[in-house]
Amino acid sequence: MSSAIVSPAWADLFQTLAKYLQIFAAQQWPLLEDGSGPEAYVSLRRFYNAFPVAVDVFLLDTEGIDSPRKNDRYATAIRYDFSKCNNTEIRFHSVIPLAKVDAHAPKIKELLGLERQSLGPLRDLSLVFLRSLPLCTHIVPYDPRTRILEYCGDLARELSFSSEMSQLFSPKIDYNAKYNLKPDLPLTEEQLLQQDELNRHFVKFSDLQPESLSERHASIAAIQLIPQVPESLKRTFRCAKRLYIYGHLEYDFFTVSLHYAHLALDAALHAGWSATLPTSVSLTLNKKNKVLKQETMPSPSHVKINNFCKFHRWHPASVHVDCQPFPYTVDMVIAELTAKGLLSKWQQKMIQEVDVQIRNSLTHLEFAPIHGPSPEALEMTAETINGLFDSLPIPSHAPIV
């Protein structure tokens, strides 16, 4: 038996609860001025802001039961219906005596969705929270009308663990559903490993046949990086080589291979500059030839110094490394490497006018360019990288690409 006639105390509870949850959510998951933020934060804020929702209220008479969670004569179960958000509907149901809970099993199943075999946890009040989208039920061992703020805190904490419930309010848009987009057709392994049609139009002079996958591999197999090159650079260059080989299957991979080769070169320029530093450097923040701040950095690198400047809000243009201006742009790095004899003037000119431009064009796309296979680009990149590290001692157990 249920009733829509509810005492003002219940209405006050849920009105207070809605305000409490909204304040709680705003403190726990702050958003930007326009209401945007991490998807999880936005979901949780929408979830908590959905209150008040339609509720069903059940008082549970604890007389005659023995439970460590027993506090008052009446415990309470409140079922929240999130299919009816911003809704003040409150339905109050008759009191359920927990000592005779088995006799009320059909009613409990109907109202709470609880099966007979699960009545034990309800009887001893160990059952706290039930989720069955879009419904959830919160069970507390007291009457929340007499402990409004305590109840608000209890529910706020329980809801914060309910990721399934918050997903109901996800801001994520399913564009496949919105535009009725269909998945790609399934392909067999044989189809996936077929040569790209575009590659078939380019043949070798020797036999007028397209280059095979193994021939593509053989054409760049001798392009290696020396042992002194850092392993992270080798991984990037290894990706460039693999992408070149598998351009046999997807012609666009040749473009991605070129991009990765230039990313490896860019990283090598910065790593090459880092390799010229001593084991410890003095960093100073300068203004009009006056030192404002000074720090000592052990094991310095270009990335490490850059990150230090960002964290401490030092403008890189005002930073000196061992009394020399910090080369915070790639052109400055190239200029220093040239001044130290690690790059020739011709290499400096080619890197600045060709390599940097290609890297930028592939990184900041306005349209999708297409570059064909060019083992020469990989070879020239490897040669420049090797030249930057050739003067360094060979490390022990250094693998070669």
N, C-alpha and C positions, 0 to 999 in steps of 0.2 A: 504494500500500500504506500502510495506517495502523495505528497501534497505540494501545491505551488504556493501555499500560504506559509510564509517564512517569517520568523521573528526578526525584528530589526537588528538584533545582534549578529545574525548570519550575514545580512546585507552589509553591515559595518565591517565585518571581518574581510569580506571579499573586496570591498572598496579599498580598505587599507592595504590588503595584500597586493592589489594591482599597482598602487603607488610605490609600495616597498620594492616590488620586483623590478619596476622600471628604473628606480634609483640605483638598486643593486647592480643591474645590468650595465647602466651607464658608467658606473665606477669600475666594474670588472673588465668590460670590453669597450674601451673608448674608441670612437670613430672620428673621422675627419669632419670638417665643417659641413661638407655636402652630404654627410651620412654614409660615405664610402669607407671601406677598410677591408681587412682580410675576410674572406668568405665566411670563415667560422665565426668571426665576431659579428658580422652583419646578420648571419642566421640566428645567433643567440639573442641579439638585440631584438630582432623581429619576433622571436619566440616569446621573450619576456614581455614585450610590448603588446602581445596578443591578449593579455589579461585586461579585464575579466573575461572568462569564458564560461559557457554553460556548465553547471555543476550538479552532481547528485550527492547528497549528504546522508551518511549512515552513522548513527550512534551505535556503539558496540558495548553492551552491558558486560562488565568484567566480573560481576559478582559470581563467586564460586569457582573462579579459575585461579591457578597459581602460576605466575609468570614473573621473572625478574624485571620485565619491562612494565609491569602493571604500576600505574601511578594513581589514577583517579577511578571513580566508580564507572565513568564512561570513557571509553576510547572512541576514536573517530576515524571513519574511512570517507574520503572525499574523492569522487571520480570527476576528472576534468575532461571535457569534450572539446578538443581543438578543431573540430569541424564547425564549431560555433564560437568563433572568436569575437572579442569585444561585445560580449553578450552577458547580460546581467541575470539570466534565468537561473533560478535556484530551485531544485526539487528536493524536498526533505522526505526521507523514507522512514518507516517504522523502525523502532529499536530492535536490534538483533542480539539476543542473549548468547554470548560466546560459549557458556557452559552447555548450551543445547544447539550448538552450531550445526551438528549433523542433521537435525530436524529441519533446518532452514536451507539445506544444500541446494534445492531447486531454485529458490529465490536468490541465493548468493551467486549461483552460476549465471542466472539471468541478468543480474544487476552488476556483478563484478567480473564475470567471465572466469570464475575460479572453479576448477573441477573438484569433485568430492575428495580425491586423494591429496589435494593441496589444502584441505581445511585445517590440518594440524598447525601449520605456521600462522594461520589467521587466529586460531584459538589461543596460542601462546604469545601472540603479538610480535613474533619474530619477523613476520612479513611486514615490510615497510613500504615498498614501492612496486607497482605493477605497471608494465607498459604494453599496450596493444593498440598501435596506431589506428586512428588518431586519438585514442583514449589513454589516460593514465590515472592510476589510483594511488593516493597517498594515505598511509595509515599511521596514526600517531596514538600513543597511549594516554591521551588526555583530551579534554574538550578545548579546541582552539579558541573558542569565544572568550575563555578565561585567560588565555596566554597568547594574545594576538601576535605580538612581536616575536615571541619564541617560535610560533608556528610559521610566521613569514620567513624567518631565518632557516628553519628546517626545510621548508619547501624549496627555497632558493638554492640551497646546497644540493638537494636531491635532483632538481632540474638541471643543474650545471653538469651533472654526470650523464645526462640523457641525450647523447649525441643523435640517437635515432629520432627523438622528438624534434630537436632543433632543425634536423634536415627537412622537416615539413616546411620550414620557412627559409630555405636556401634561396639566395638571390641568383643562383646559377641558372642560366637560360639553356634549355635543351634545343639548340639550333637544328639538330636533326629532326626533332619532332615539329618544330615551328615551321620549317620549310620542307617537310616531308622528304628529307634527304635519305638516300638509300646507301647501304654499305657497298664497298667495292665488291665486285664479283669474285668469288673464290678462284684461286689459281693453283694449279698443280706445281710441284717442284720443277718439273720439266719446263713449264711455262715461265716460271720465275727465273730460271737459269738460261733462258734464251738470250742470244746476242741482241742488243738494241738495234732496231731496224736502221737507224741512222748510220751506225758503224758499218753496215753492210755496203754502204755506198762508197766507202773509202777502201781502196785495194792497194796491195803492195806491187811495186814494179816487177819484183822477181817472179811472181806467179799469178798476178792479177786476182789474188784472193784477199779477203779482209783479214786483218790481223787476228789471230786466235787469242784466247784468254791466257794461255801459257806464254805465247810470244809477247803479249802485253807485259806480263810479269818479267820476262827475260830482258825487255828493253830498259828496265829501270833497276834491275837486280844489282848492278855494280855501283849504284849511287848510295854511298854510305856516309855516315857521320863518324868523326874520329872519337876516340874514347874520352877525351876531355869535355865533350859536350854534355851538359847536364841531362839526366835521365828524363826529366819532364819535357825538355825540348825534343828529345828523341821520340817520345811517345807521340807528340804532335806531328812530327815529321813522318813517323811511321803511319799515322792515319792518312796523311797526304798521299803516301805511296800506295796504301791499300785502296783509297778512293780512286786513285788513278787506274789501278788494275781493274777495279769493278766498274769503271766507266765503260768497260766492255758490255756490261749488262744494262746500265742506265747512263746514257750519254751525258746527262746533266751532272753526273758525279765528277767529270773532268773539271767542271767549274768549281765544285766544292773542293776538289783536290788542290786546285790553284789557290783557293782561299786559305786552306790549311797550311800550304807551303809558305804563304806570306805571313800568316799568323806565327808560324815557327820562326821566321826571320825576324819579325818584330820582337818576339820574346827573346831571341838570341841577342839582338842589339842591346836590350836592357840587361840581360844576364851578362853580356860581355862587358858592359860598363861596370856592373857590380863586381865582376872578377878583378877589376883594377883597384878595388878598394883594399885598404889594410884590414886586419882582423877587428879593429875598433875605430870608430870615427867620432869626431865632435860635430854635433849639429848646432847651428846658431840661427836664431831668428833676428834679422837685422832690419833697421830702419834708419835711412840716411847715415850709413856707415857706423851706426851705433848698435851694439849687441843688446837686444832686449831680453832674450832668454837663451839658455845653453843647456844641451843634454849630450851625454855620451851614449853611443849606440854600439853594442857588441854585435859581431856577425852581421854587418850591414848589407843591405841590398836595395836596389831601386824600388822594388815593391814595398819593402819594409819601411823605407824612408817616406814613401808616398802615403802609406797607411798611417804612419806616425803623424804626418802633417794634417791628415784629415781628422784623426782622433783628437789632436790637441789644437785644431783650428789654426794651424800655422799656414800662411799663404805660401805655397811652394816657391813663388817668384822671390820671396824675401828670405829664403833659407840658403844657408851656406853649409857645405860639407868639407870639413877641414880647410876652412877659409876660402873655398871655391864655390861659385854659384851652383846650386843644385840643378842639373839638367832635367827639368820636369816635362819637357816636350820631346818627342821622338827626334825632331830636327836637332835639338840641342845635344841629345845623346849621340847622334850620328856625327855631329861636329866634334865632340870630345874624342870619340873613337878615332876619327881622322887625325886629330891633333896629336894623339898618342901613337900614331902609326899602325893602328889595327885595321884601318880601312884606307885604301888609296883615294886620291881625289876623284878618280873615275868611278870607283865604287860608290863614293859619297853621292856623286851626281846621279848615277843610275838608281840608287836606292831611293833618293828623294824624289826624282822625277818619274820613276817608273814603278818601283815596288810599293812605295807608300801610297801612290795614287791608285794602283790596282787593289791593294788591301782596303783602302777607304771605299772604293767603288763597290767592292763585294760585301763590305760590312754594313754600309749605309745605303741600302737598296731603295731606289725609286722605281726600278723595273728589274726584271730578272734577266741578267746578261747570260750569254752562252759562250763558253770558251771551249775550244776543241782540245784534243790530246796534245800535250807538249812536254815530253820528257826533258827537253832542254831547260824548261823553267825549274823543274825539280833539281836538275843537275847544277844550275847556277846558284840556286838557293843553298844547296848543300855546300858548294864551294865557298860561298860567303860565310856561312855559319862556321865551317871548319877553320877558315882564316882567322875568325875572331878568337878561337880557343886554342889555336895551334901552339902558341907560346907558353901555354900552361903545362904543368907537369902531368904526366899520365897517371890517373888514379889506379890503384890495384883492383883487380877483378872487375874492370869496367867492360860491360857488354857492348858490342857494336851492332848497329841496326842492320 
